[in-house]
Amino acid sequence: MSNDWYYVHQLAVLAGFRLIVLANRVGCENEFLLELHDKLAEKLACAIARLRSIIALERQLASDPDEEGLAAFQLRGEEECFARFTIHAA
């Protein structure tokens, strides 16, 4: 991405959205809604974990030389996986 802070921004947005989902879960009145909120919160947590991995790899590349290119290769793979990441409600 062209913006150095893109993944940090995405992390903040998804973490905030997950907090909203968890807060709204308190008001759920039936089992279906509780399960739906739980699934959404879990899938958002997975996206957040992938973003944390991307940010850690970026930090590693910025601080340590990567002669073999392994970290850069792994970073590209993580970025591609995140780009395809979708959340389905059901």
PyMOL Python script that loads the backbone (N, CA, C, O; Angstrom):
from pymol import cmd

cmd.read_pdbstr("""\
ATOM      1  N   MET A   1       0.844  -1.182   0.000  1.00  0.00           N
ATOM      2  CA  MET A   1       0.000   0.000   0.000  1.00  0.00           C
ATOM      3  C   MET A   1       0.889   1.245   0.000  1.00  0.00           C
ATOM      4  O   MET A   1       2.016   1.225   0.496  1.00  0.00           O
ATOM      5  N   SER A   2       0.366   2.302  -0.555  1.00  0.00           N
ATOM      6  CA  SER A   2       1.145   3.523  -0.649  1.00  0.00           C
ATOM      7  C   SER A   2       1.218   4.266   0.689  1.00  0.00           C
ATOM      8  O   SER A   2       2.176   4.997   0.941  1.00  0.00           O
ATOM      9  N   ASN A   3       0.227   4.083   1.528  1.00  0.00           N
ATOM     10  CA  ASN A   3       0.191   4.761   2.814  1.00  0.00           C
ATOM     11  C   ASN A   3       0.887   3.897   3.863  1.00  0.00           C
ATOM     12  O   ASN A   3       0.522   2.737   4.055  1.00  0.00           O
ATOM     13  N   ASP A   4       1.884   4.457   4.538  1.00  0.00           N
ATOM     14  CA  ASP A   4       2.619   3.705   5.554  1.00  0.00           C
ATOM     15  C   ASP A   4       1.745   3.298   6.729  1.00  0.00           C
ATOM     16  O   ASP A   4       2.051   2.317   7.407  1.00  0.00           O
ATOM     17  N   TRP A   5       0.680   4.019   6.984  1.00  0.00           N
ATOM     18  CA  TRP A   5      -0.180   3.772   8.135  1.00  0.00           C
ATOM     19  C   TRP A   5      -1.458   3.024   7.788  1.00  0.00           C
ATOM     20  O   TRP A   5      -2.369   2.951   8.613  1.00  0.00           O
ATOM     21  N   TYR A   6      -1.546   2.466   6.585  1.00  0.00           N
ATOM     22  CA  TYR A   6      -2.774   1.807   6.137  1.00  0.00           C
ATOM     23  C   TYR A   6      -3.182   0.674   7.080  1.00  0.00           C
ATOM     24  O   TYR A   6      -4.332   0.613   7.513  1.00  0.00           O
ATOM     25  N   TYR A   7      -2.255  -0.214   7.396  1.00  0.00           N
ATOM     26  CA  TYR A   7      -2.604  -1.373   8.221  1.00  0.00           C
ATOM     27  C   TYR A   7      -2.870  -0.983   9.672  1.00  0.00           C
ATOM     28  O   TYR A   7      -3.686  -1.618  10.340  1.00  0.00           O
ATOM     29  N   VAL A   8      -2.205   0.031  10.158  1.00  0.00           N
ATOM     30  CA  VAL A   8      -2.490   0.523  11.512  1.00  0.00           C
ATOM     31  C   VAL A   8      -3.909   1.097  11.556  1.00  0.00           C
ATOM     32  O   VAL A   8      -4.647   0.880  12.518  1.00  0.00           O
ATOM     33  N   HIS A   9      -4.275   1.822  10.517  1.00  0.00           N
ATOM     34  CA  HIS A   9      -5.624   2.379  10.430  1.00  0.00           C
ATOM     35  C   HIS A   9      -6.658   1.261  10.366  1.00  0.00           C
ATOM     36  O   HIS A   9      -7.671   1.312  11.063  1.00  0.00           O
ATOM     37  N   GLN A  10      -6.412   0.259   9.540  1.00  0.00           N
ATOM     38  CA  GLN A  10      -7.341  -0.868   9.433  1.00  0.00           C
ATOM     39  C   GLN A  10      -7.475  -1.598  10.766  1.00  0.00           C
ATOM     40  O   GLN A  10      -8.568  -2.021  11.142  1.00  0.00           O
ATOM     41  N   LEU A  11      -6.367  -1.741  11.472  1.00  0.00           N
ATOM     42  CA  LEU A  11      -6.391  -2.383  12.788  1.00  0.00           C
ATOM     43  C   LEU A  11      -7.263  -1.594  13.756  1.00  0.00           C
ATOM     44  O   LEU A  11      -8.075  -2.173  14.478  1.00  0.00           O
ATOM     45  N   ALA A  12      -7.100  -0.286  13.772  1.00  0.00           N
ATOM     46  CA  ALA A  12      -7.896   0.555  14.665  1.00  0.00           C
ATOM     47  C   ALA A  12      -9.375   0.484  14.327  1.00  0.00           C
ATOM     48  O   ALA A  12     -10.214   0.410  15.225  1.00  0.00           O
ATOM     49  N   VAL A  13      -9.702   0.505  13.047  1.00  0.00           N
ATOM     50  CA  VAL A  13     -11.106   0.453  12.621  1.00  0.00           C
ATOM     51  C   VAL A  13     -11.733  -0.881  13.006  1.00  0.00           C
ATOM     52  O   VAL A  13     -12.824  -0.911  13.576  1.00  0.00           O
ATOM     53  N   LEU A  14     -11.054  -1.982  12.699  1.00  0.00           N
ATOM     54  CA  LEU A  14     -11.614  -3.295  13.012  1.00  0.00           C
ATOM     55  C   LEU A  14     -11.706  -3.540  14.510  1.00  0.00           C
ATOM     56  O   LEU A  14     -12.673  -4.136  14.983  1.00  0.00           O
ATOM     57  N   ALA A  15     -10.706  -3.086  15.261  1.00  0.00           N
ATOM     58  CA  ALA A  15     -10.756  -3.249  16.713  1.00  0.00           C
ATOM     59  C   ALA A  15     -11.914  -2.439  17.303  1.00  0.00           C
ATOM     60  O   ALA A  15     -12.601  -2.905  18.212  1.00  0.00           O
ATOM     61  N   GLY A  16     -12.124  -1.237  16.789  1.00  0.00           N
ATOM     62  CA  GLY A  16     -13.249  -0.429  17.251  1.00  0.00           C
ATOM     63  C   GLY A  16     -14.586  -1.064  16.901  1.00  0.00           C
ATOM     64  O   GLY A  16     -15.515  -1.060  17.709  1.00  0.00           O
ATOM     65  N   PHE A  17     -14.680  -1.608  15.697  1.00  0.00           N
ATOM     66  CA  PHE A  17     -15.912  -2.267  15.284  1.00  0.00           C
ATOM     67  C   PHE A  17     -16.168  -3.506  16.138  1.00  0.00           C
ATOM     68  O   PHE A  17     -17.310  -3.789  16.498  1.00  0.00           O
ATOM     69  N   ARG A  18     -15.109  -4.241  16.460  1.00  0.00           N
ATOM     70  CA  ARG A  18     -15.274  -5.421  17.322  1.00  0.00           C
ATOM     71  C   ARG A  18     -15.770  -5.019  18.705  1.00  0.00           C
ATOM     72  O   ARG A  18     -16.609  -5.710  19.285  1.00  0.00           O
ATOM     73  N   LEU A  19     -15.265  -3.916  19.239  1.00  0.00           N
ATOM     74  CA  LEU A  19     -15.753  -3.428  20.536  1.00  0.00           C
ATOM     75  C   LEU A  19     -17.240  -3.083  20.475  1.00  0.00           C
ATOM     76  O   LEU A  19     -17.984  -3.355  21.417  1.00  0.00           O
ATOM     77  N   ILE A  20     -17.666  -2.487  19.373  1.00  0.00           N
ATOM     78  CA  ILE A  20     -19.084  -2.158  19.202  1.00  0.00           C
ATOM     79  C   ILE A  20     -19.922  -3.428  19.152  1.00  0.00           C
ATOM     80  O   ILE A  20     -20.985  -3.500  19.768  1.00  0.00           O
ATOM     81  N   VAL A  21     -19.444  -4.425  18.420  1.00  0.00           N
ATOM     82  CA  VAL A  21     -20.168  -5.702  18.330  1.00  0.00           C
ATOM     83  C   VAL A  21     -20.286  -6.338  19.709  1.00  0.00           C
ATOM     84  O   VAL A  21     -21.356  -6.819  20.081  1.00  0.00           O
ATOM     85  N   LEU A  22     -19.196  -6.342  20.466  1.00  0.00           N
ATOM     86  CA  LEU A  22     -19.236  -6.932  21.810  1.00  0.00           C
ATOM     87  C   LEU A  22     -20.147  -6.146  22.746  1.00  0.00           C
ATOM     88  O   LEU A  22     -20.837  -6.734  23.578  1.00  0.00           O
ATOM     89  N   ALA A  23     -20.153  -4.829  22.616  1.00  0.00           N
ATOM     90  CA  ALA A  23     -21.034  -4.008  23.455  1.00  0.00           C
ATOM     91  C   ALA A  23     -22.504  -4.243  23.090  1.00  0.00           C
ATOM     92  O   ALA A  23     -23.362  -4.299  23.971  1.00  0.00           O
ATOM     93  N   ASN A  24     -22.789  -4.378  21.810  1.00  0.00           N
ATOM     94  CA  ASN A  24     -24.170  -4.619  21.384  1.00  0.00           C
ATOM     95  C   ASN A  24     -24.640  -6.023  21.731  1.00  0.00           C
ATOM     96  O   ASN A  24     -25.842  -6.276  21.810  1.00  0.00           O
ATOM     97  N   ARG A  25     -23.713  -6.924  21.935  1.00  0.00           N
ATOM     98  CA  ARG A  25     -24.066  -8.289  22.310  1.00  0.00           C
ATOM     99  C   ARG A  25     -24.805  -8.317  23.647  1.00  0.00           C
ATOM    100  O   ARG A  25     -25.634  -9.197  23.880  1.00  0.00           O
ATOM    101  N   VAL A  26     -24.515  -7.380  24.504  1.00  0.00           N
ATOM    102  CA  VAL A  26     -25.152  -7.322  25.818  1.00  0.00           C
ATOM    103  C   VAL A  26     -26.664  -7.191  25.689  1.00  0.00           C
ATOM    104  O   VAL A  26     -27.405  -7.731  26.511  1.00  0.00           O
ATOM    105  N   GLY A  27     -27.126  -6.482  24.670  1.00  0.00           N
ATOM    106  CA  GLY A  27     -28.557  -6.259  24.500  1.00  0.00           C
ATOM    107  C   GLY A  27     -29.290  -7.345  23.730  1.00  0.00           C
ATOM    108  O   GLY A  27     -30.485  -7.207  23.468  1.00  0.00           O
ATOM    109  N   CYS A  28     -28.611  -8.413  23.365  1.00  0.00           N
ATOM    110  CA  CYS A  28     -29.257  -9.484  22.600  1.00  0.00           C
ATOM    111  C   CYS A  28     -30.244 -10.241  23.475  1.00  0.00           C
ATOM    112  O   CYS A  28     -29.952 -10.589  24.619  1.00  0.00           O
ATOM    113  N   GLU A  29     -31.422 -10.487  22.908  1.00  0.00           N
ATOM    114  CA  GLU A  29     -32.478 -11.111  23.693  1.00  0.00           C
ATOM    115  C   GLU A  29     -32.686 -12.588  23.395  1.00  0.00           C
ATOM    116  O   GLU A  29     -33.352 -13.277  24.168  1.00  0.00           O
ATOM    117  N   ASN A  30     -32.134 -13.094  22.294  1.00  0.00           N
ATOM    118  CA  ASN A  30     -32.322 -14.517  22.018  1.00  0.00           C
ATOM    119  C   ASN A  30     -30.997 -15.167  21.621  1.00  0.00           C
ATOM    120  O   ASN A  30     -30.002 -14.490  21.366  1.00  0.00           O
ATOM    121  N   GLU A  31     -31.015 -16.469  21.579  1.00  0.00           N
ATOM    122  CA  GLU A  31     -29.805 -17.247  21.323  1.00  0.00           C
ATOM    123  C   GLU A  31     -29.240 -16.996  19.925  1.00  0.00           C
ATOM    124  O   GLU A  31     -28.023 -16.965  19.740  1.00  0.00           O
ATOM    125  N   PHE A  32     -30.116 -16.819  18.952  1.00  0.00           N
ATOM    126  CA  PHE A  32     -29.664 -16.577  17.578  1.00  0.00           C
ATOM    127  C   PHE A  32     -28.823 -15.309  17.500  1.00  0.00           C
ATOM    128  O   PHE A  32     -27.750 -15.318  16.897  1.00  0.00           O
ATOM    129  N   LEU A  33     -29.289 -14.233  18.095  1.00  0.00           N
ATOM    130  CA  LEU A  33     -28.549 -12.972  18.067  1.00  0.00           C
ATOM    131  C   LEU A  33     -27.235 -13.067  18.834  1.00  0.00           C
ATOM    132  O   LEU A  33     -26.225 -12.505  18.409  1.00  0.00           O
ATOM    133  N   LEU A  34     -27.242 -13.773  19.957  1.00  0.00           N
ATOM    134  CA  LEU A  34     -26.001 -13.969  20.712  1.00  0.00           C
ATOM    135  C   LEU A  34     -24.972 -14.718  19.872  1.00  0.00           C
ATOM    136  O   LEU A  34     -23.798 -14.349  19.833  1.00  0.00           O
ATOM    137  N   GLU A  35     -25.429 -15.779  19.198  1.00  0.00           N
ATOM    138  CA  GLU A  35     -24.523 -16.558  18.369  1.00  0.00           C
ATOM    139  C   GLU A  35     -24.007 -15.745  17.190  1.00  0.00           C
ATOM    140  O   GLU A  35     -22.836 -15.851  16.826  1.00  0.00           O
ATOM    141  N   LEU A  36     -24.866 -14.943  16.599  1.00  0.00           N
ATOM    142  CA  LEU A  36     -24.463 -14.102  15.471  1.00  0.00           C
ATOM    143  C   LEU A  36     -23.397 -13.085  15.891  1.00  0.00           C
ATOM    144  O   LEU A  36     -22.406 -12.889  15.187  1.00  0.00           O
ATOM    145  N   HIS A  37     -23.608 -12.449  17.032  1.00  0.00           N
ATOM    146  CA  HIS A  37     -22.623 -11.492  17.536  1.00  0.00           C
ATOM    147  C   HIS A  37     -21.310 -12.182  17.886  1.00  0.00           C
ATOM    148  O   HIS A  37     -20.235 -11.642  17.626  1.00  0.00           O
ATOM    149  N   ASP A  38     -21.393 -13.369  18.471  1.00  0.00           N
ATOM    150  CA  ASP A  38     -20.177 -14.113  18.814  1.00  0.00           C
ATOM    151  C   ASP A  38     -19.376 -14.474  17.569  1.00  0.00           C
ATOM    152  O   ASP A  38     -18.153 -14.335  17.557  1.00  0.00           O
ATOM    153  N   LYS A  39     -20.057 -14.936  16.521  1.00  0.00           N
ATOM    154  CA  LYS A  39     -19.371 -15.296  15.282  1.00  0.00           C
ATOM    155  C   LYS A  39     -18.720 -14.083  14.638  1.00  0.00           C
ATOM    156  O   LYS A  39     -17.584 -14.158  14.168  1.00  0.00           O
ATOM    157  N   LEU A  40     -19.432 -12.972  14.615  1.00  0.00           N
ATOM    158  CA  LEU A  40     -18.867 -11.761  14.024  1.00  0.00           C
ATOM    159  C   LEU A  40     -17.654 -11.282  14.813  1.00  0.00           C
ATOM    160  O   LEU A  40     -16.640 -10.906  14.225  1.00  0.00           O
ATOM    161  N   ALA A  41     -17.750 -11.294  16.138  1.00  0.00           N
ATOM    162  CA  ALA A  41     -16.619 -10.881  16.976  1.00  0.00           C
ATOM    163  C   ALA A  41     -15.424 -11.805  16.761  1.00  0.00           C
ATOM    164  O   ALA A  41     -14.284 -11.342  16.743  1.00  0.00           O
ATOM    165  N   GLU A  42     -15.668 -13.106  16.600  1.00  0.00           N
ATOM    166  CA  GLU A  42     -14.585 -14.061  16.369  1.00  0.00           C
ATOM    167  C   GLU A  42     -13.904 -13.819  15.024  1.00  0.00           C
ATOM    168  O   GLU A  42     -12.678 -13.872  14.928  1.00  0.00           O
ATOM    169  N   LYS A  43     -14.693 -13.556  13.990  1.00  0.00           N
ATOM    170  CA  LYS A  43     -14.119 -13.319  12.663  1.00  0.00           C
ATOM    171  C   LYS A  43     -13.363 -11.993  12.618  1.00  0.00           C
ATOM    172  O   LYS A  43     -12.345 -11.878  11.935  1.00  0.00           O
ATOM    173  N   LEU A  44     -13.854 -11.006  13.335  1.00  0.00           N
ATOM    174  CA  LEU A  44     -13.121  -9.743  13.427  1.00  0.00           C
ATOM    175  C   LEU A  44     -11.809  -9.942  14.174  1.00  0.00           C
ATOM    176  O   LEU A  44     -10.799  -9.328  13.831  1.00  0.00           O
ATOM    177  N   ALA A  45     -11.819 -10.792  15.188  1.00  0.00           N
ATOM    178  CA  ALA A  45     -10.584 -11.092  15.923  1.00  0.00           C
ATOM    179  C   ALA A  45      -9.560 -11.763  15.009  1.00  0.00           C
ATOM    180  O   ALA A  45      -8.361 -11.512  15.132  1.00  0.00           O
ATOM    181  N   CYS A  46     -10.027 -12.613  14.092  1.00  0.00           N
ATOM    182  CA  CYS A  46      -9.115 -13.250  13.132  1.00  0.00           C
ATOM    183  C   CYS A  46      -8.491 -12.207  12.204  1.00  0.00           C
ATOM    184  O   CYS A  46      -7.295 -12.262  11.917  1.00  0.00           O
ATOM    185  N   ALA A  47      -9.302 -11.262  11.739  1.00  0.00           N
ATOM    186  CA  ALA A  47      -8.775 -10.202  10.870  1.00  0.00           C
ATOM    187  C   ALA A  47      -7.775  -9.343  11.632  1.00  0.00           C
ATOM    188  O   ALA A  47      -6.746  -8.950  11.082  1.00  0.00           O
ATOM    189  N   ILE A  48      -8.068  -9.053  12.877  1.00  0.00           N
ATOM    190  CA  ILE A  48      -7.176  -8.256  13.710  1.00  0.00           C
ATOM    191  C   ILE A  48      -5.849  -8.989  13.918  1.00  0.00           C
ATOM    192  O   ILE A  48      -4.789  -8.365  13.886  1.00  0.00           O
ATOM    193  N   ALA A  49      -5.896 -10.293  14.129  1.00  0.00           N
ATOM    194  CA  ALA A  49      -4.674 -11.083  14.297  1.00  0.00           C
ATOM    195  C   ALA A  49      -3.819 -11.044  13.025  1.00  0.00           C
ATOM    196  O   ALA A  49      -2.594 -10.948  13.107  1.00  0.00           O
ATOM    197  N   ARG A  50      -4.451 -11.117  11.865  1.00  0.00           N
ATOM    198  CA  ARG A  50      -3.703 -11.050  10.605  1.00  0.00           C
ATOM    199  C   ARG A  50      -3.050  -9.675  10.457  1.00  0.00           C
ATOM    200  O   ARG A  50      -1.904  -9.577  10.019  1.00  0.00           O
ATOM    201  N   LEU A  51      -3.770  -8.616  10.819  1.00  0.00           N
ATOM    202  CA  LEU A  51      -3.194  -7.273  10.737  1.00  0.00           C
ATOM    203  C   LEU A  51      -2.014  -7.114  11.693  1.00  0.00           C
ATOM    204  O   LEU A  51      -1.014  -6.482  11.351  1.00  0.00           O
ATOM    205  N   ARG A  52      -2.129  -7.681  12.876  1.00  0.00           N
ATOM    206  CA  ARG A  52      -1.010  -7.611  13.825  1.00  0.00           C
ATOM    207  C   ARG A  52       0.212  -8.329  13.276  1.00  0.00           C
ATOM    208  O   ARG A  52       1.344  -7.891  13.481  1.00  0.00           O
ATOM    209  N   SER A  53      -0.022  -9.434  12.576  1.00  0.00           N
ATOM    210  CA  SER A  53       1.077 -10.165  11.946  1.00  0.00           C
ATOM    211  C   SER A  53       1.734  -9.323  10.858  1.00  0.00           C
ATOM    212  O   SER A  53       2.960  -9.284  10.753  1.00  0.00           O
ATOM    213  N   ILE A  54       0.924  -8.653  10.053  1.00  0.00           N
ATOM    214  CA  ILE A  54       1.458  -7.789   8.996  1.00  0.00           C
ATOM    215  C   ILE A  54       2.282  -6.656   9.596  1.00  0.00           C
ATOM    216  O   ILE A  54       3.378  -6.362   9.119  1.00  0.00           O
ATOM    217  N   ILE A  55       1.766  -6.032  10.624  1.00  0.00           N
ATOM    218  CA  ILE A  55       2.470  -4.911  11.248  1.00  0.00           C
ATOM    219  C   ILE A  55       3.785  -5.390  11.878  1.00  0.00           C
ATOM    220  O   ILE A  55       4.794  -4.689  11.804  1.00  0.00           O
ATOM    221  N   ALA A  56       3.779  -6.575  12.494  1.00  0.00           N
ATOM    222  CA  ALA A  56       5.005  -7.116  13.077  1.00  0.00           C
ATOM    223  C   ALA A  56       6.044  -7.403  11.995  1.00  0.00           C
ATOM    224  O   ALA A  56       7.231  -7.141  12.192  1.00  0.00           O
ATOM    225  N   LEU A  57       5.607  -7.939  10.856  1.00  0.00           N
ATOM    226  CA  LEU A  57       6.542  -8.191   9.759  1.00  0.00           C
ATOM    227  C   LEU A  57       7.091  -6.891   9.187  1.00  0.00           C
ATOM    228  O   LEU A  57       8.275  -6.813   8.860  1.00  0.00           O
ATOM    229  N   GLU A  58       6.250  -5.873   9.064  1.00  0.00           N
ATOM    230  CA  GLU A  58       6.733  -4.570   8.594  1.00  0.00           C
ATOM    231  C   GLU A  58       7.763  -4.000   9.552  1.00  0.00           C
ATOM    232  O   GLU A  58       8.776  -3.445   9.126  1.00  0.00           O
ATOM    233  N   ARG A  59       7.506  -4.137  10.840  1.00  0.00           N
ATOM    234  CA  ARG A  59       8.446  -3.645  11.847  1.00  0.00           C
ATOM    235  C   ARG A  59       9.764  -4.414  11.762  1.00  0.00           C
ATOM    236  O   ARG A  59      10.840  -3.825  11.876  1.00  0.00           O
ATOM    237  N   GLN A  60       9.676  -5.733  11.563  1.00  0.00           N
ATOM    238  CA  GLN A  60      10.881  -6.552  11.431  1.00  0.00           C
ATOM    239  C   GLN A  60      11.699  -6.139  10.213  1.00  0.00           C
ATOM    240  O   GLN A  60      12.924  -6.043  10.289  1.00  0.00           O
ATOM    241  N   LEU A  61      11.026  -5.895   9.093  1.00  0.00           N
ATOM    242  CA  LEU A  61      11.734  -5.472   7.885  1.00  0.00           C
ATOM    243  C   LEU A  61      12.373  -4.099   8.042  1.00  0.00           C
ATOM    244  O   LEU A  61      13.437  -3.836   7.481  1.00  0.00           O
ATOM    245  N   ALA A  62      11.725  -3.227   8.804  1.00  0.00           N
ATOM    246  CA  ALA A  62      12.256  -1.881   8.995  1.00  0.00           C
ATOM    247  C   ALA A  62      13.480  -1.872   9.910  1.00  0.00           C
ATOM    248  O   ALA A  62      14.356  -1.018   9.776  1.00  0.00           O
ATOM    249  N   SER A  63      13.534  -2.829  10.843  1.00  0.00           N
ATOM    250  CA  SER A  63      14.626  -2.795  11.817  1.00  0.00           C
ATOM    251  C   SER A  63      15.776  -3.747  11.507  1.00  0.00           C
ATOM    252  O   SER A  63      16.917  -3.472  11.878  1.00  0.00           O
ATOM    253  N   ASP A  64      15.498  -4.857  10.837  1.00  0.00           N
ATOM    254  CA  ASP A  64      16.532  -5.855  10.570  1.00  0.00           C
ATOM    255  C   ASP A  64      16.701  -6.062   9.071  1.00  0.00           C
ATOM    256  O   ASP A  64      15.720  -6.082   8.327  1.00  0.00           O
ATOM    257  N   PRO A  65      17.942  -6.215   8.631  1.00  0.00           N
ATOM    258  CA  PRO A  65      18.144  -6.532   7.209  1.00  0.00           C
ATOM    259  C   PRO A  65      17.623  -7.938   6.901  1.00  0.00           C
ATOM    260  O   PRO A  65      17.766  -8.855   7.709  1.00  0.00           O
ATOM    261  N   ASP A  66      17.028  -8.088   5.742  1.00  0.00           N
ATOM    262  CA  ASP A  66      16.440  -9.368   5.335  1.00  0.00           C
ATOM    263  C   ASP A  66      17.156  -9.844   4.077  1.00  0.00           C
ATOM    264  O   ASP A  66      16.650  -9.705   2.964  1.00  0.00           O
ATOM    265  N   GLU A  67      18.360 -10.418   4.282  1.00  0.00           N
ATOM    266  CA  GLU A  67      19.183 -10.823   3.139  1.00  0.00           C
ATOM    267  C   GLU A  67      18.519 -11.907   2.295  1.00  0.00           C
ATOM    268  O   GLU A  67      18.613 -11.880   1.068  1.00  0.00           O
ATOM    269  N   GLU A  68      17.853 -12.853   2.937  1.00  0.00           N
ATOM    270  CA  GLU A  68      17.254 -13.963   2.211  1.00  0.00           C
ATOM    271  C   GLU A  68      15.901 -13.611   1.601  1.00  0.00           C
ATOM    272  O   GLU A  68      15.431 -14.308   0.702  1.00  0.00           O
ATOM    273  N   GLY A  69      15.278 -12.554   2.072  1.00  0.00           N
ATOM    274  CA  GLY A  69      13.986 -12.137   1.547  1.00  0.00           C
ATOM    275  C   GLY A  69      12.808 -12.919   2.100  1.00  0.00           C
ATOM    276  O   GLY A  69      11.695 -12.812   1.587  1.00  0.00           O
ATOM    277  N   LEU A  70      13.047 -13.707   3.149  1.00  0.00           N
ATOM    278  CA  LEU A  70      11.989 -14.527   3.716  1.00  0.00           C
ATOM    279  C   LEU A  70      10.887 -13.677   4.353  1.00  0.00           C
ATOM    280  O   LEU A  70       9.702 -13.932   4.135  1.00  0.00           O
ATOM    281  N   ALA A  71      11.267 -12.683   5.126  1.00  0.00           N
ATOM    282  CA  ALA A  71      10.272 -11.835   5.785  1.00  0.00           C
ATOM    283  C   ALA A  71       9.466 -11.050   4.762  1.00  0.00           C
ATOM    284  O   ALA A  71       8.258 -10.878   4.926  1.00  0.00           O
ATOM    285  N   ALA A  72      10.119 -10.571   3.707  1.00  0.00           N
ATOM    286  CA  ALA A  72       9.400  -9.832   2.660  1.00  0.00           C
ATOM    287  C   ALA A  72       8.423 -10.747   1.937  1.00  0.00           C
ATOM    288  O   ALA A  72       7.312 -10.335   1.602  1.00  0.00           O
ATOM    289  N   PHE A  73       8.834 -11.986   1.696  1.00  0.00           N
ATOM    290  CA  PHE A  73       7.956 -12.960   1.051  1.00  0.00           C
ATOM    291  C   PHE A  73       6.756 -13.262   1.931  1.00  0.00           C
ATOM    292  O   PHE A  73       5.623 -13.316   1.453  1.00  0.00           O
ATOM    293  N   GLN A  74       7.007 -13.460   3.217  1.00  0.00           N
ATOM    294  CA  GLN A  74       5.928 -13.730   4.161  1.00  0.00           C
ATOM    295  C   GLN A  74       4.990 -12.530   4.273  1.00  0.00           C
ATOM    296  O   GLN A  74       3.774 -12.704   4.358  1.00  0.00           O
ATOM    297  N   LEU A  75       5.535 -11.332   4.273  1.00  0.00           N
ATOM    298  CA  LEU A  75       4.721 -10.122   4.339  1.00  0.00           C
ATOM    299  C   LEU A  75       3.796 -10.022   3.128  1.00  0.00           C
ATOM    300  O   LEU A  75       2.613  -9.712   3.270  1.00  0.00           O
ATOM    301  N   ARG A  76       4.337 -10.285   1.938  1.00  0.00           N
ATOM    302  CA  ARG A  76       3.497 -10.252   0.726  1.00  0.00           C
ATOM    303  C   ARG A  76       2.361 -11.261   0.817  1.00  0.00           C
ATOM    304  O   ARG A  76       1.233 -10.968   0.421  1.00  0.00           O
ATOM    305  N   GLY A  77       2.655 -12.446   1.336  1.00  0.00           N
ATOM    306  CA  GLY A  77       1.625 -13.468   1.499  1.00  0.00           C
ATOM    307  C   GLY A  77       0.546 -13.041   2.478  1.00  0.00           C
ATOM    308  O   GLY A  77      -0.643 -13.230   2.219  1.00  0.00           O
ATOM    309  N   GLU A  78       0.955 -12.466   3.601  1.00  0.00           N
ATOM    310  CA  GLU A  78      -0.012 -11.987   4.601  1.00  0.00           C
ATOM    311  C   GLU A  78      -0.875 -10.868   4.031  1.00  0.00           C
ATOM    312  O   GLU A  78      -2.081 -10.826   4.273  1.00  0.00           O
ATOM    313  N   GLU A  79      -0.261  -9.966   3.276  1.00  0.00           N
ATOM    314  CA  GLU A  79      -1.019  -8.869   2.674  1.00  0.00           C
ATOM    315  C   GLU A  79      -2.039  -9.389   1.662  1.00  0.00           C
ATOM    316  O   GLU A  79      -3.163  -8.891   1.599  1.00  0.00           O
ATOM    317  N   GLU A  80      -1.649 -10.388   0.875  1.00  0.00           N
ATOM    318  CA  GLU A  80      -2.573 -10.970  -0.091  1.00  0.00           C
ATOM    319  C   GLU A  80      -3.733 -11.671   0.608  1.00  0.00           C
ATOM    320  O   GLU A  80      -4.881 -11.563   0.176  1.00  0.00           O
ATOM    321  N   CYS A  81      -3.433 -12.386   1.681  1.00  0.00           N
ATOM    322  CA  CYS A  81      -4.494 -13.055   2.441  1.00  0.00           C
ATOM    323  C   CYS A  81      -5.454 -12.045   3.053  1.00  0.00           C
ATOM    324  O   CYS A  81      -6.668 -12.246   3.034  1.00  0.00           O
ATOM    325  N   PHE A  82      -4.913 -10.968   3.591  1.00  0.00           N
ATOM    326  CA  PHE A  82      -5.782  -9.952   4.181  1.00  0.00           C
ATOM    327  C   PHE A  82      -6.636  -9.268   3.117  1.00  0.00           C
ATOM    328  O   PHE A  82      -7.794  -8.934   3.371  1.00  0.00           O
ATOM    329  N   ALA A  83      -6.079  -9.061   1.941  1.00  0.00           N
ATOM    330  CA  ALA A  83      -6.833  -8.415   0.854  1.00  0.00           C
ATOM    331  C   ALA A  83      -8.026  -9.273   0.445  1.00  0.00           C
ATOM    332  O   ALA A  83      -9.045  -8.736   0.012  1.00  0.00           O
ATOM    333  N   ARG A  84      -7.920 -10.588   0.573  1.00  0.00           N
ATOM    334  CA  ARG A  84      -9.014 -11.478   0.195  1.00  0.00           C
ATOM    335  C   ARG A  84      -9.937 -11.794   1.367  1.00  0.00           C
ATOM    336  O   ARG A  84     -10.934 -12.495   1.192  1.00  0.00           O
ATOM    337  N   PHE A  85      -9.624 -11.297   2.544  1.00  0.00           N
ATOM    338  CA  PHE A  85     -10.375 -11.638   3.755  1.00  0.00           C
ATOM    339  C   PHE A  85     -11.781 -11.061   3.669  1.00  0.00           C
ATOM    340  O   PHE A  85     -11.961  -9.863   3.448  1.00  0.00           O
ATOM    341  N   THR A  86     -12.761 -11.918   3.843  1.00  0.00           N
ATOM    342  CA  THR A  86     -14.153 -11.475   3.885  1.00  0.00           C
ATOM    343  C   THR A  86     -14.822 -12.068   5.109  1.00  0.00           C
ATOM    344  O   THR A  86     -14.422 -13.121   5.605  1.00  0.00           O
ATOM    345  N   ILE A  87     -15.830 -11.390   5.581  1.00  0.00           N
ATOM    346  CA  ILE A  87     -16.598 -11.876   6.733  1.00  0.00           C
ATOM    347  C   ILE A  87     -18.027 -12.108   6.270  1.00  0.00           C
ATOM    348  O   ILE A  87     -18.697 -11.198   5.782  1.00  0.00           O
ATOM    349  N   HIS A  88     -18.479 -13.344   6.432  1.00  0.00           N
ATOM    350  CA  HIS A  88     -19.852 -13.699   6.094  1.00  0.00           C
ATOM    351  C   HIS A  88     -20.627 -13.847   7.400  1.00  0.00           C
ATOM    352  O   HIS A  88     -20.138 -14.434   8.366  1.00  0.00           O
ATOM    353  N   ALA A  89     -21.829 -13.312   7.412  1.00  0.00           N
ATOM    354  CA  ALA A  89     -22.624 -13.328   8.643  1.00  0.00           C
ATOM    355  C   ALA A  89     -23.077 -14.728   9.021  1.00  0.00           C
ATOM    356  O   ALA A  89     -23.201 -15.028  10.208  1.00  0.00           O
ATOM    357  N   ALA A  90     -23.320 -15.563   8.080  1.00  0.00           N
ATOM    358  CA  ALA A  90     -23.862 -16.890   8.405  1.00  0.00           C
ATOM    359  C   ALA A  90     -22.785 -17.917   8.544  1.00  0.00           C
ATOM    360  O   ALA A  90     -23.075 -19.083   8.814  1.00  0.00           O
TER     361      ALA A  90
END
""", "prot")
cmd.dss("prot")
cmd.show_as("cartoon", "prot")
cmd.util.cbc("prot")
cmd.orient("prot")
